[in-house]
């Protein structure tokens, strides 16, 4: 039973436009949500996080929105750049464990 | 180096053989995690070490899997009598303290294990 779901295996976006990556979760006890980015043959790298008591966190081109009533979060990247092409993982913390989604492959088209 | 280092980066082994995967965490990081990523899946928690405390082994899929962390630093994940379903990328991560949303975990590049 997946507690963190990323229902889009891939997403293609034009360079310069907004990329929106979605994530749904089932456990209302998660206390933090994180986004990690992964390039091929590399480990995931931390991108941005949000506490469950917040509804928005912004860091440069990256903004994460949390909708607790819908158990949904999204990552917005604007403007999208070619270097953003990667697999993006949504994860949630439960104590010290990270519970991961399956990832969404983002492709930025020139 | 300054990051988390894993070796080997690739390992092909015959079914039934034992394998050892190594992780060198960032110096000073007390928390160390092993995860596994199978094809098309998210990362699956395997085991967690924190300082000198007993490790949390709750994610290990079977008793063929074991891990140790010597001297609070280097960790070795051992898989005995490998099976084809063990084929995956094994990722190690470390952090200054147990990771929450405000404590970044740093990942190694992973070991791609293929059991033939």
Backbone of each chain as ProteinMPNN parsed JSONL, in Angstrom:
{"seq_chain_A": "XXXXXXXXXXXXXXXXXXXXXXXXXXXXXXXXXXXXXXXXXXXXXXXXXXXXXXXXXXXXXXXXXXXXXXXXXXXXXXXXXXXXXXXXXXXXXXXXXXXXXXXXXXXXXX", "coords_chain_A": {"N_chain_A": [[0.84, -1.181, 0.0], [0.862, 2.003, -1.095], [1.99, 4.854, 0.479], [2.789, 7.297, -0.373], [2.253, 8.84, -3.359], [3.071, 9.303, -6.738], [1.557, 10.035, -9.472], [2.093, 10.553, -12.116], [4.236, 9.241, -14.372], [5.918, 10.523, -16.119], [6.698, 13.803, -17.449], [6.491, 16.374, -19.779], [7.805, 19.493, -20.621], [7.896, 22.747, -22.016], [10.85, 24.668, -22.414], [11.319, 27.452, -20.287], [8.675, 27.631, -19.568], [6.211, 26.872, -16.977], [6.776, 24.16, -14.78], [4.893, 21.66, -13.253], [4.791, 19.468, -10.711], [3.226, 16.736, -9.23], [2.008, 15.242, -6.174], [0.571, 12.843, -4.062], [-0.649, 11.852, -0.858], [-1.333, 9.536, 1.836], [-1.185, 9.38, 4.583], [-1.948, 11.221, 7.299], [-0.295, 11.869, 9.329], [2.26, 12.474, 8.601], [5.108, 14.569, 8.995], [6.907, 16.233, 7.654], [7.435, 17.174, 4.257], [9.26, 16.422, 1.353], [11.131, 17.268, -1.567], [13.155, 15.603, -3.862], [15.718, 15.522, -6.289], [16.887, 13.676, -9.054], [19.555, 12.751, -11.055], [20.562, 10.608, -13.796], [22.503, 7.788, -12.807], [23.371, 9.001, -10.518], [23.08, 9.787, -6.99], [20.025, 10.761, -5.266], [19.388, 14.267, -4.807], [18.724, 16.739, -2.408], [16.072, 19.05, -2.713], [13.917, 20.858, -1.956], [11.849, 21.496, 0.904], [8.873, 21.158, 2.966], [7.17, 21.988, 5.9], [4.546, 20.28, 7.656], [2.898, 22.097, 8.827], [2.821, 24.295, 7.321], [1.742, 25.968, 4.269], [2.997, 26.723, 2.027], [6.193, 26.956, 0.513], [8.997, 28.655, -0.638], [11.782, 28.788, -2.817], [13.861, 30.391, -4.629], [13.549, 29.495, -7.977], [11.874, 27.465, -7.332], [8.93, 26.294, -5.862], [7.002, 24.905, -3.314], [3.808, 23.657, -2.7], [1.393, 22.898, -0.256], [-1.491, 21.097, 0.348], [-3.335, 20.248, 2.802], [-5.903, 19.315, 3.389], [-6.633, 18.037, 1.085], [-4.666, 16.202, 0.989], [-2.391, 16.568, -0.624], [0.439, 17.585, -2.483], [2.445, 19.882, -4.36], [5.06, 20.636, -6.657], [6.376, 23.482, -8.029], [8.129, 24.704, -10.758], [9.598, 27.455, -12.019], [11.067, 29.855, -14.162], [11.173, 26.93, -16.264], [14.166, 25.137, -16.903], [16.708, 23.718, -19.089], [18.501, 22.176, -17.522], [16.89, 21.268, -15.542], [15.807, 18.915, -16.257], [15.24, 15.761, -15.125], [14.685, 13.103, -12.731], [12.129, 13.494, -10.409], [11.526, 13.104, -7.044], [9.043, 12.772, -4.637], [8.84, 12.862, -1.134], [8.067, 11.824, 2.201], [8.318, 12.467, 5.692], [8.383, 10.246, 8.392], [8.818, 10.035, 11.547], [12.145, 9.22, 11.635], [12.312, 8.123, 9.197], [12.197, 8.198, 5.623], [9.543, 8.208, 3.417], [8.936, 7.276, 0.193], [7.781, 8.45, -2.998], [7.239, 7.085, -6.333], [8.459, 8.58, -8.24], [8.751, 11.128, -10.796], [9.541, 11.629, -14.098], [10.931, 14.409, -15.437], [11.001, 16.21, -18.392], [12.559, 18.698, -20.106], [11.868, 20.554, -22.838], [13.604, 22.07, -25.58]], "CA_chain_A": [[0.0, 0.0, 0.0], [1.733, 3.165, -1.215], [1.56, 6.001, 1.27], [3.14, 8.494, -1.141], [2.022, 8.46, -4.756], [3.279, 10.243, -7.833], [0.783, 9.317, -10.48], [2.596, 10.809, -13.468], [5.604, 8.731, -14.504], [6.748, 11.483, -16.838], [6.102, 15.101, -17.773], [7.302, 17.108, -20.744], [7.475, 20.915, -20.515], [8.717, 23.631, -22.838], [11.789, 25.535, -21.694], [10.779, 28.777, -19.993], [7.324, 27.517, -19.013], [6.145, 26.345, -15.617], [6.631, 22.714, -14.567], [4.146, 21.361, -12.029], [4.907, 18.053, -10.367], [2.223, 16.46, -8.209], [2.242, 14.146, -5.233], [-0.54, 12.613, -3.127], [-0.259, 10.99, 0.26], [-2.49, 8.996, 2.552], [-0.988, 9.411, 6.034], [-2.047, 12.597, 7.789], [0.686, 12.05, 10.411], [3.564, 12.897, 8.082], [5.381, 15.899, 9.533], [7.572, 17.041, 6.634], [7.421, 16.669, 2.886], [10.477, 16.853, 0.679], [11.349, 16.93, -2.969], [14.514, 15.286, -4.244], [15.966, 15.486, -7.728], [17.876, 12.635, -9.323], [20.082, 12.569, -12.4], [20.998, 9.219, -14.021], [23.77, 7.328, -12.233], [23.718, 9.775, -9.332], [22.114, 9.688, -5.913], [19.095, 11.892, -5.174], [19.834, 15.456, -4.08], [17.629, 17.467, -1.785], [15.687, 20.249, -3.465], [13.127, 21.761, -1.128], [10.944, 20.787, 1.81], [7.829, 21.947, 3.604], [6.604, 21.443, 7.129], [3.101, 20.024, 7.55], [2.13, 23.217, 9.379], [2.858, 25.369, 6.337], [1.078, 25.617, 3.02], [3.821, 27.146, 0.882], [7.598, 27.276, 0.746], [9.569, 29.097, -1.906], [13.238, 28.904, -2.849], [14.244, 30.715, -6.002], [12.583, 29.069, -9.003], [11.136, 26.309, -6.832], [7.923, 26.537, -4.832], [6.202, 23.736, -2.98], [2.503, 23.961, -2.119], [0.817, 21.774, 0.477], [-2.927, 21.165, 0.604], [-3.516, 19.146, 3.769], [-7.253, 18.745, 3.324], [-6.655, 17.13, -0.069], [-3.475, 15.346, 1.106], [-1.764, 16.759, -1.931], [1.435, 18.649, -2.606], [2.947, 20.065, -5.723], [6.303, 21.385, -6.84], [6.339, 24.344, -9.202], [9.439, 25.183, -11.199], [9.362, 28.476, -13.033], [10.875, 29.196, -15.436], [11.872, 25.656, -16.411], [15.426, 25.23, -17.643], [17.151, 22.392, -19.543], [19.139, 21.447, -16.42], [15.878, 20.724, -14.645], [15.453, 17.566, -16.722], [15.689, 14.806, -14.118], [13.565, 12.443, -12.049], [11.804, 14.178, -9.166], [10.875, 12.254, -6.055], [8.355, 13.325, -3.486], [9.047, 11.999, 0.019], [7.469, 12.319, 3.443], [9.009, 11.945, 6.871], [7.633, 9.598, 9.474], [9.959, 9.859, 12.434], [13.4, 9.445, 10.908], [12.262, 7.459, 7.897], [11.622, 8.873, 4.468], [8.666, 7.373, 2.606], [9.15, 7.859, -1.13], [6.981, 8.16, -4.179], [7.956, 6.357, -7.387], [9.19, 9.534, -9.064], [8.246, 11.646, -12.074], [10.631, 12.062, -14.979], [10.652, 15.699, -16.066], [11.786, 16.468, -19.6], [12.409, 20.086, -20.539], [12.103, 20.63, -24.277], [14.133, 23.385, -25.995]], "C_chain_A": [[0.884, 1.243, 0.0], [1.174, 4.321, -0.415], [1.838, 7.315, 0.554], [3.064, 8.107, -2.617], [2.34, 9.609, -5.693], [2.695, 9.56, -9.06], [1.244, 9.557, -11.909], [4.018, 10.293, -13.577], [6.51, 9.709, -15.239], [5.953, 12.731, -17.181], [7.047, 15.823, -18.707], [6.846, 18.568, -20.758], [8.425, 21.72, -21.397], [9.627, 24.477, -21.953], [11.164, 26.913, -21.495], [9.386, 28.755, -19.382], [7.387, 26.982, -17.588], [6.013, 24.821, -15.643], [5.903, 22.526, -13.246], [4.174, 19.855, -11.805], [4.003, 17.786, -9.161], [2.535, 15.23, -7.379], [1.035, 14.051, -4.304], [-0.078, 11.682, -2.013], [-1.495, 10.558, 1.026], [-2.39, 9.179, 4.066], [-0.968, 10.844, 6.541], [-1.041, 12.886, 8.904], [2.075, 12.435, 9.905], [3.859, 14.311, 8.571], [6.153, 16.806, 8.581], [7.421, 16.35, 5.28], [8.617, 17.259, 2.161], [10.416, 16.498, -0.786], [12.841, 16.711, -3.188], [14.571, 15.203, -5.766], [17.055, 14.457, -7.983], [18.242, 12.615, -10.796], [20.5, 11.106, -12.553], [22.363, 8.955, -13.411], [24.261, 8.198, -11.077], [22.7, 9.509, -8.235], [21.174, 10.876, -5.922], [19.73, 13.057, -4.426], [18.619, 16.229, -3.612], [17.352, 18.756, -2.553], [14.995, 21.257, -2.546], [12.217, 20.941, -0.232], [9.878, 21.733, 2.338], [7.353, 21.238, 4.85], [5.1, 21.261, 6.956], [2.262, 21.171, 8.121], [2.124, 24.422, 8.431], [2.028, 24.977, 5.124], [1.886, 26.03, 1.785], [5.252, 27.371, 1.358], [8.253, 27.564, -0.59], [11.079, 29.22, -1.771], [13.653, 29.128, -4.292], [13.168, 30.316, -6.991], [11.641, 27.982, -8.523], [10.171, 26.713, -5.718], [7.171, 25.242, -4.582], [4.932, 24.213, -2.274], [1.964, 22.7, -1.443], [-0.659, 22.035, 0.75], [-3.287, 19.989, 1.504], [-4.897, 18.527, 3.678], [-7.358, 17.755, 2.171], [-5.527, 16.104, -0.002], [-2.708, 15.367, -0.213], [-0.688, 17.829, -1.828], [1.924, 18.706, -4.037], [4.226, 20.882, -5.671], [6.181, 22.174, -8.13], [7.755, 24.812, -9.504], [9.174, 26.217, -12.292], [10.484, 29.518, -13.028], [11.663, 27.891, -15.507], [13.105, 25.834, -17.3], [15.874, 23.822, -18.054], [17.773, 21.547, -18.431], [18.158, 20.881, -15.417], [15.426, 19.33, -15.07], [16.082, 16.537, -15.793], [14.463, 14.041, -13.628], [13.37, 13.126, -10.701], [11.024, 13.231, -8.256], [10.245, 13.109, -4.975], [8.579, 12.346, -2.33], [8.423, 12.645, 1.246], [8.191, 11.696, 4.623], [8.014, 11.393, 7.873], [8.684, 9.216, 10.503], [11.227, 10.166, 11.652], [13.386, 8.798, 9.532], [11.708, 8.396, 6.84], [10.804, 7.855, 3.693], [8.591, 8.02, 1.235], [8.042, 7.515, -2.11], [7.86, 7.511, -5.235], [8.71, 7.286, -8.33], [8.45, 9.941, -10.322], [9.438, 12.121, -12.881], [10.207, 13.336, -15.694], [11.591, 15.9, -17.242], [11.511, 17.895, -20.028], [12.821, 20.158, -22.018], [12.617, 22.009, -24.662], [13.135, 24.165, -26.846]], "O_chain_A": [[1.578, 1.511, 0.981], [0.026, 4.722, -0.603], [1.201, 8.329, 0.838], [3.726, 7.17, -3.061], [1.927, 10.746, -5.465], [3.279, 8.624, -9.606], [0.83, 8.839, -12.82], [4.922, 10.841, -12.946], [7.721, 9.729, -15.018], [4.722, 12.728, -17.202], [8.253, 15.882, -18.466], [5.655, 18.852, -20.89], [9.61, 21.404, -21.504], [9.225, 24.938, -20.885], [10.56, 27.471, -22.41], [8.958, 29.725, -18.757], [8.46, 26.68, -17.064], [5.241, 24.266, -16.425], [6.247, 23.15, -12.242], [3.65, 19.079, -12.603], [4.024, 18.537, -8.185], [3.225, 14.31, -7.818], [0.538, 15.067, -3.818], [0.785, 10.83, -2.22], [-2.569, 11.142, 0.882], [-3.406, 9.138, 4.759], [-0.046, 11.597, 6.23], [-0.944, 14.02, 9.372], [2.973, 12.695, 10.706], [2.972, 15.165, 8.568], [6.062, 18.029, 8.691], [7.297, 15.129, 5.183], [8.948, 18.433, 2.326], [9.738, 15.554, -1.19], [13.675, 17.511, -2.766], [13.592, 14.857, -6.427], [18.026, 14.367, -7.232], [17.384, 12.484, -11.669], [20.765, 10.433, -11.557], [23.265, 9.789, -13.488], [25.432, 8.136, -10.703], [21.587, 9.059, -8.509], [21.487, 11.903, -6.525], [20.525, 12.848, -3.509], [17.623, 16.356, -4.324], [18.271, 19.454, -2.981], [15.462, 22.386, -2.391], [11.854, 19.815, -0.573], [9.971, 22.95, 2.176], [7.156, 20.023, 4.848], [4.459, 21.995, 6.204], [1.049, 21.21, 7.918], [1.495, 25.441, 8.714], [1.654, 23.816, 4.961], [1.51, 25.728, 0.653], [5.493, 27.897, 2.445], [8.088, 26.815, -1.553], [11.592, 29.691, -0.756], [13.781, 28.185, -5.073], [12.017, 30.737, -6.874], [10.706, 27.615, -9.234], [10.553, 27.385, -4.76], [6.755, 24.563, -5.52], [4.977, 25.055, -1.376], [2.063, 21.595, -1.977], [-1.026, 23.066, 1.314], [-3.515, 18.876, 1.029], [-5.042, 17.32, 3.875], [-8.077, 16.76, 2.259], [-5.446, 15.223, -0.858], [-2.425, 14.332, -0.817], [-0.876, 18.852, -1.169], [1.835, 17.747, -4.803], [4.44, 21.697, -4.773], [5.917, 21.611, -9.193], [8.482, 25.258, -8.615], [8.608, 25.908, -13.341], [10.821, 30.024, -11.957], [12.711, 27.766, -14.873], [13.092, 26.564, -18.29], [15.464, 22.84, -17.435], [17.59, 20.33, -18.405], [18.537, 20.105, -14.541], [14.735, 18.644, -14.316], [17.306, 16.449, -15.686], [13.342, 14.303, -14.063], [14.323, 13.315, -9.946], [10.014, 12.646, -8.646], [10.855, 14.052, -4.471], [8.514, 11.133, -2.527], [8.272, 13.865, 1.313], [8.624, 10.545, 4.566], [6.971, 11.982, 8.154], [9.363, 8.199, 10.359], [11.364, 11.246, 11.076], [14.355, 8.918, 8.782], [10.874, 9.259, 7.115], [11.293, 6.779, 3.351], [8.222, 9.189, 1.122], [7.448, 6.438, -2.058], [9.073, 7.397, -5.063], [9.518, 6.824, -9.135], [7.626, 9.191, -10.846], [10.246, 12.918, -12.405], [9.245, 13.339, -16.462], [12.809, 15.778, -17.114], [10.365, 18.264, -20.284], [13.959, 19.863, -22.383], [12.134, 23.016, -24.142], [13.427, 25.283, -27.271]]}, "seq_chain_B": "XXXXXXXXXXXXXXXXXXXXXXXXXXXXXXXXXXXXXXXXXXXXXXXXXXXXXXXXXXXXXXXXXXXXXXXXXXXXXXXXXXXXXXXXXXXXXXXXXXXXXXXXXXXXXXXXXXXX", "coords_chain_B": {"N_chain_B": [[36.974, 12.234, -0.392], [34.348, 14.756, -0.241], [31.758, 13.941, -0.223], [29.161, 11.358, 0.098], [30.325, 8.146, -0.376], [30.072, 5.277, -2.38], [30.751, 1.837, -2.957], [31.004, -1.255, -4.815], [30.356, 0.646, -7.88], [28.927, -0.689, -9.748], [27.692, -4.008, -9.803], [27.731, -7.266, -10.857], [26.431, -10.379, -10.271], [26.273, -13.907, -9.714], [23.331, -15.809, -9.243], [22.708, -16.945, -5.971], [25.194, -16.411, -4.941], [27.12, -14.541, -2.471], [27.095, -11.029, -1.711], [28.813, -7.945, -1.004], [28.247, -4.649, -0.155], [29.521, -1.39, 0.008], [29.623, 1.56, 2.037], [30.781, 4.8, 2.485], [30.243, 7.252, 4.639], [29.628, 10.828, 4.954], [32.089, 12.528, 6.765], [31.636, 12.827, 10.24], [28.901, 12.686, 10.18], [26.25, 11.346, 11.92], [24.063, 9.806, 11.424], [23.056, 7.144, 9.331], [21.794, 5.653, 6.416], [20.382, 2.969, 4.57], [18.929, 2.432, 1.443], [16.835, 0.966, -1.078], [16.302, 0.865, -4.534], [14.151, -0.361, -6.763], [13.465, -1.137, -10.213], [11.534, 1.382, -11.66], [10.335, 2.034, -9.292], [9.856, 3.803, -6.143], [12.214, 4.828, -3.582], [13.083, 2.371, -1.214], [13.087, 1.888, 2.181], [15.673, 0.353, 4.032], [17.55, -0.022, 6.262], [18.689, 1.638, 9.251], [21.142, 3.495, 10.891], [22.101, 5.079, 13.868], [24.403, 6.852, 15.458], [25.719, 5.25, 18.272], [23.588, 3.708, 18.831], [21.316, 0.863, 18.773], [20.738, -0.492, 15.56], [17.981, 0.26, 13.353], [16.426, -2.22, 11.859], [14.16, -2.721, 10.506], [13.34, -2.526, 7.86], [14.64, -4.404, 6.336], [14.366, -6.881, 3.871], [14.562, -9.674, 4.106], [16.062, -12.421, 5.98], [18.377, -12.828, 4.666], [19.606, -10.516, 4.264], [21.86, -8.247, 5.743], [23.475, -5.766, 7.757], [26.187, -3.732, 8.812], [27.826, -1.28, 10.814], [30.841, 0.03, 11.255], [32.726, 1.408, 13.873], [31.181, 3.661, 13.887], [31.28, 4.775, 11.403], [32.102, 3.757, 8.411], [29.918, 1.674, 6.52], [28.652, -1.586, 5.795], [26.662, -3.399, 3.626], [25.373, -6.553, 3.412], [24.395, -9.143, 1.303], [23.227, -12.303, 1.326], [23.32, -15.379, -0.504], [22.22, -14.504, -3.047], [19.308, -13.514, -4.894], [17.361, -13.228, -7.916], [15.429, -11.261, -7.608], [16.682, -9.5, -5.967], [18.002, -7.725, -7.475], [18.704, -4.389, -8.026], [19.109, -0.835, -7.439], [21.186, 0.085, -4.889], [21.168, 2.389, -2.392], [22.953, 4.599, -0.316], [22.766, 6.85, 2.395], [23.673, 9.725, 4.347], [23.397, 11.774, 7.286], [23.597, 14.69, 9.408], [22.11, 14.421, 11.668], [19.24, 12.492, 12.727], [17.182, 12.42, 9.891], [14.893, 14.95, 9.202], [12.443, 17.153, 7.902], [13.955, 19.428, 7.914], [16.518, 18.65, 7.971], [19.048, 17.809, 6.002], [19.547, 14.941, 4.022], [22.275, 13.306, 2.594], [23.062, 11.682, -0.338], [24.8, 8.821, -1.644], [26.13, 7.719, -4.844], [25.106, 5.317, -5.4], [24.895, 1.696, -5.718], [24.61, -0.384, -8.376], [23.108, -3.375, -8.501], [23.111, -6.423, -10.129], [21.66, -9.476, -10.475], [22.292, -12.501, -11.913]], "CA_chain_B": [[36.078, 13.221, -0.944], [33.477, 15.392, 0.718], [30.404, 13.392, -0.275], [28.966, 9.955, 0.44], [30.938, 7.318, -1.409], [29.639, 3.883, -2.372], [31.488, 0.965, -3.864], [31.304, -0.791, -6.17], [29.247, 1.365, -8.507], [28.151, -1.728, -10.425], [28.058, -5.361, -9.4], [26.97, -8.354, -11.454], [26.739, -11.583, -9.516], [25.462, -15.072, -10.03], [22.334, -16.209, -8.244], [23.231, -17.834, -4.94], [26.445, -15.892, -4.376], [27.004, -13.454, -1.504], [27.711, -9.759, -2.118], [29.003, -6.909, 0.015], [28.201, -3.29, -0.685], [30.172, -0.538, 0.995], [29.245, 2.973, 2.079], [31.581, 5.716, 3.295], [29.413, 8.451, 4.811], [30.323, 12.09, 5.175], [32.712, 12.539, 8.086], [30.882, 13.564, 11.252], [27.466, 12.385, 10.119], [25.965, 10.242, 12.84], [22.96, 8.987, 10.896], [23.354, 6.486, 8.053], [20.622, 4.926, 5.928], [20.429, 2.216, 3.321], [17.68, 2.336, 0.696], [16.894, 0.179, -2.301], [15.374, 1.322, -5.573], [13.924, -1.295, -7.854], [13.099, -0.469, -11.463], [10.216, 2.005, -11.698], [9.795, 2.205, -7.943], [10.512, 4.758, -5.267], [13.211, 4.253, -2.697], [12.534, 1.525, -0.152], [13.95, 1.919, 3.356], [16.208, -0.946, 4.455], [18.114, -0.045, 7.607], [19.088, 2.959, 9.738], [22.081, 3.535, 12.001], [22.232, 6.383, 14.5], [25.416, 6.838, 16.489], [26.0, 3.944, 18.862], [22.323, 3.023, 19.146], [21.013, -0.332, 17.985], [20.152, -0.068, 14.276], [16.607, -0.102, 12.992], [16.529, -3.145, 10.736], [12.789, -3.109, 10.175], [13.104, -2.53, 6.427], [15.362, -5.479, 5.634], [13.315, -7.734, 3.318], [14.662, -11.072, 4.541], [17.246, -12.646, 6.817], [19.576, -12.894, 3.828], [20.173, -9.168, 4.273], [22.387, -7.761, 7.011], [24.323, -4.588, 7.606], [26.882, -3.296, 9.996], [28.51, 0.002, 10.71], [31.987, -0.105, 12.144], [33.306, 2.64, 14.389], [30.307, 4.797, 13.63], [31.598, 5.41, 10.132], [31.838, 2.945, 7.223], [28.878, 0.655, 6.647], [28.634, -2.639, 4.785], [25.408, -4.132, 3.457], [25.672, -7.884, 2.896], [23.262, -9.951, 0.842], [23.656, -13.692, 1.174], [22.54, -16.245, -1.407], [21.453, -13.529, -3.824], [18.222, -13.937, -5.773], [17.159, -12.269, -9.006], [14.617, -10.132, -7.138], [17.543, -8.563, -5.244], [18.55, -6.777, -8.454], [18.198, -3.047, -7.751], [20.147, 0.123, -7.056], [21.248, 0.219, -3.433], [21.615, 3.748, -2.095], [23.311, 4.91, 1.055], [22.673, 8.286, 2.689], [24.045, 10.09, 5.705], [22.983, 13.115, 7.704], [24.182, 15.097, 10.687], [21.235, 13.892, 12.718], [18.127, 11.824, 12.046], [16.688, 13.454, 8.986], [13.52, 15.415, 9.141], [12.326, 18.06, 6.773], [14.944, 20.491, 7.937], [17.85, 18.053, 8.082], [19.261, 17.235, 4.69], [20.266, 13.674, 3.873], [23.135, 13.308, 1.411], [23.089, 10.34, -0.914], [25.845, 8.378, -2.543], [25.683, 7.518, -6.227], [24.419, 4.036, -5.474], [25.488, 0.497, -6.305], [23.634, -1.122, -9.195], [23.326, -4.818, -8.356], [22.396, -7.268, -11.074], [21.809, -10.898, -10.155], [21.985, -13.243, -13.155]], "C_chain_B": [[35.114, 13.731, 0.101], [32.109, 14.754, 0.779], [30.355, 11.965, 0.224], [29.497, 9.111, -0.714], [30.48, 5.875, -1.259], [30.486, 3.075, -3.35], [30.971, -0.468, -3.719], [30.142, -0.003, -6.751], [28.343, 0.404, -9.263], [28.631, -3.084, -9.959], [27.13, -6.348, -10.101], [27.379, -9.634, -10.745], [25.815, -12.712, -9.926], [24.498, -15.368, -8.875], [22.966, -17.19, -7.265], [24.523, -17.366, -4.291], [26.134, -14.81, -3.342], [27.658, -12.199, -2.073], [27.817, -8.826, -0.929], [29.045, -5.56, -0.664], [28.717, -2.36, 0.417], [29.694, 0.904, 0.882], [30.179, 3.725, 3.011], [30.776, 7.005, 3.456], [30.273, 9.7, 4.926], [30.842, 12.108, 6.62], [31.892, 13.391, 9.063], [29.389, 13.318, 11.231], [27.167, 11.164, 10.974], [24.885, 9.312, 12.31], [23.341, 8.425, 9.534], [22.177, 5.599, 7.684], [21.004, 4.112, 4.701], [19.013, 2.164, 2.744], [17.923, 1.452, -0.52], [15.877, 0.748, -3.286], [15.3, 0.278, -6.67], [13.398, -0.524, -9.051], [11.676, 0.08, -11.392], [9.576, 2.242, -10.346], [10.487, 3.354, -7.217], [11.533, 4.06, -4.397], [12.536, 3.51, -1.547], [13.538, 1.503, 0.998], [14.388, 0.503, 3.724], [16.627, -0.937, 5.919], [18.642, 1.346, 7.955], [20.016, 2.782, 10.928], [22.11, 4.96, 12.557], [23.223, 6.255, 15.642], [25.707, 5.436, 16.959], [24.739, 3.167, 19.221], [22.163, 1.777, 18.296], [20.343, 0.098, 16.681], [18.698, -0.487, 14.148], [16.674, -0.946, 11.726], [15.161, -3.49, 10.155], [12.508, -3.187, 8.678], [13.798, -3.657, 5.676], [14.352, -6.527, 5.17], [13.377, -9.195, 3.732], [15.916, -11.235, 5.376], [18.5, -12.872, 5.983], [20.306, -11.55, 3.811], [20.679, -8.833, 5.676], [23.262, -6.551, 6.734], [25.01, -4.31, 8.914], [27.547, -1.957, 9.72], [29.622, -0.007, 11.745], [32.494, 1.274, 12.572], [32.465, 3.869, 14.113], [30.555, 5.463, 12.299], [31.165, 4.517, 8.968], [30.771, 1.894, 7.511], [28.982, -0.338, 5.499], [27.264, -3.312, 4.793], [25.753, -5.458, 2.788], [24.385, -8.588, 2.496], [23.785, -11.36, 0.596], [22.735, -14.428, 0.202], [21.621, -15.389, -2.274], [20.426, -14.201, -4.725], [18.022, -12.865, -6.839], [16.35, -11.061, -8.548], [15.422, -9.143, -6.293], [18.142, -7.515, -6.182], [17.883, -5.412, -8.27], [19.399, -2.119, -7.613], [20.07, 0.297, -5.55], [21.898, 1.559, -3.114], [21.885, 3.911, -0.605], [23.193, 6.425, 1.233], [23.155, 8.523, 4.108], [23.565, 11.503, 5.998], [23.564, 13.389, 9.075], [23.397, 14.531, 11.858], [20.09, 13.199, 12.006], [17.365, 12.794, 11.162], [15.199, 13.694, 9.116], [13.468, 16.375, 7.975], [13.397, 19.119, 6.742], [16.36, 19.947, 8.126], [18.119, 17.295, 6.801], [20.015, 15.921, 4.778], [21.025, 13.717, 2.557], [23.305, 11.869, 0.932], [24.382, 10.081, -1.672], [25.265, 8.124, -3.919], [24.997, 6.175, -6.421], [25.29, 2.92, -6.022], [24.389, -0.223, -7.076], [23.979, -2.597, -9.131], [22.47, -5.56, -9.363], [22.701, -8.718, -10.743], [21.368, -11.7, -11.377], [21.894, -14.748, -12.888]], "O_chain_B": [[35.062, 13.203, 1.211], [31.363, 14.991, 1.729], [31.349, 11.42, 0.705], [29.158, 9.338, -1.876], [30.494, 5.317, -0.162], [30.88, 3.556, -4.413], [30.547, -0.865, -2.634], [29.055, 0.014, -6.173], [27.145, 0.646, -9.406], [29.825, -3.293, -9.744], [25.908, -6.28, -9.961], [28.57, -9.928, -10.637], [24.712, -12.485, -10.423], [24.826, -15.194, -7.701], [23.657, -18.13, -7.657], [24.907, -17.854, -3.228], [25.044, -14.238, -3.329], [28.638, -12.276, -2.814], [27.033, -8.897, 0.018], [29.784, -5.354, -1.626], [28.392, -2.523, 1.593], [29.401, 1.4, -0.206], [30.356, 3.35, 4.17], [30.644, 7.77, 2.501], [31.499, 9.622, 4.989], [30.13, 11.752, 7.559], [31.507, 14.519, 8.755], [28.682, 13.701, 12.164], [27.745, 10.094, 10.784], [24.809, 8.151, 12.713], [23.88, 9.137, 8.686], [21.631, 4.886, 8.526], [21.843, 4.523, 3.899], [18.042, 1.893, 3.449], [19.061, 1.223, -0.931], [14.745, 1.067, -2.921], [16.26, 0.06, -7.409], [12.94, 0.61, -8.917], [10.731, -0.654, -11.102], [8.405, 2.612, -10.264], [11.556, 3.813, -7.621], [11.695, 2.841, -4.468], [11.542, 3.973, -0.987], [14.7, 1.143, 0.809], [13.582, -0.427, 3.726], [16.134, -1.73, 6.721], [18.995, 2.129, 7.072], [19.726, 2.024, 11.852], [22.14, 5.929, 11.798], [22.933, 5.635, 16.665], [25.919, 4.533, 16.15], [24.807, 2.104, 19.837], [22.784, 1.642, 17.241], [19.468, 0.964, 16.697], [18.253, -1.459, 14.757], [16.951, -0.43, 10.643], [15.029, -4.45, 9.396], [11.55, -3.837, 8.262], [13.555, -3.837, 4.482], [13.561, -7.017, 5.976], [12.359, -9.886, 3.714], [16.733, -10.32, 5.477], [19.578, -13.087, 6.538], [21.463, -11.459, 3.401], [20.005, -9.103, 6.67], [23.727, -6.346, 5.613], [24.488, -4.61, 9.988], [27.791, -1.568, 8.578], [29.374, -0.046, 12.95], [32.667, 2.176, 11.752], [32.974, 4.989, 14.106], [30.103, 6.585, 12.07], [29.996, 4.521, 8.582], [30.725, 1.307, 8.592], [29.351, 0.019, 4.381], [26.774, -3.738, 5.838], [26.358, -5.478, 1.716], [23.416, -8.622, 3.253], [24.668, -11.576, -0.234], [21.543, -14.139, 0.102], [20.4, -15.536, -2.237], [20.642, -15.297, -5.244], [18.465, -11.728, -6.677], [16.558, -9.955, -9.045], [14.921, -8.076, -5.939], [18.723, -6.531, -5.726], [16.66, -5.291, -8.346], [20.549, -2.555, -7.663], [19.014, 0.617, -5.004], [23.031, 1.826, -3.514], [21.137, 3.421, 0.241], [23.491, 7.186, 0.312], [23.064, 7.644, 4.965], [23.356, 12.313, 5.094], [23.963, 12.481, 9.803], [23.959, 14.205, 12.904], [19.978, 13.308, 10.785], [16.949, 13.861, 11.614], [14.382, 12.773, 9.136], [14.377, 16.393, 7.145], [13.72, 19.655, 5.682], [17.288, 20.705, 8.407], [17.499, 16.265, 6.537], [20.996, 15.799, 5.513], [20.479, 14.118, 1.528], [23.646, 10.971, 1.702], [24.977, 10.986, -2.257], [24.066, 8.289, -4.142], [24.387, 5.917, -7.458], [26.288, 3.164, -6.699], [23.371, -0.621, -6.509], [25.015, -3.023, -9.642], [21.259, -5.353, -9.442], [23.859, -9.135, -10.734], [20.224, -11.597, -11.821], [21.645, -15.525, -13.81]]}, "name": "protein", "num_of_chains": 2, "seq": "XXXXXXXXXXXXXXXXXXXXXXXXXXXXXXXXXXXXXXXXXXXXXXXXXXXXXXXXXXXXXXXXXXXXXXXXXXXXXXXXXXXXXXXXXXXXXXXXXXXXXXXXXXXXXXXXXXXXXXXXXXXXXXXXXXXXXXXXXXXXXXXXXXXXXXXXXXXXXXXXXXXXXXXXXXXXXXXXXXXXXXXXXXXXXXXXXXXXXXXXXXXXXXXXXXXXXXXXXXXXXXXXXX"}
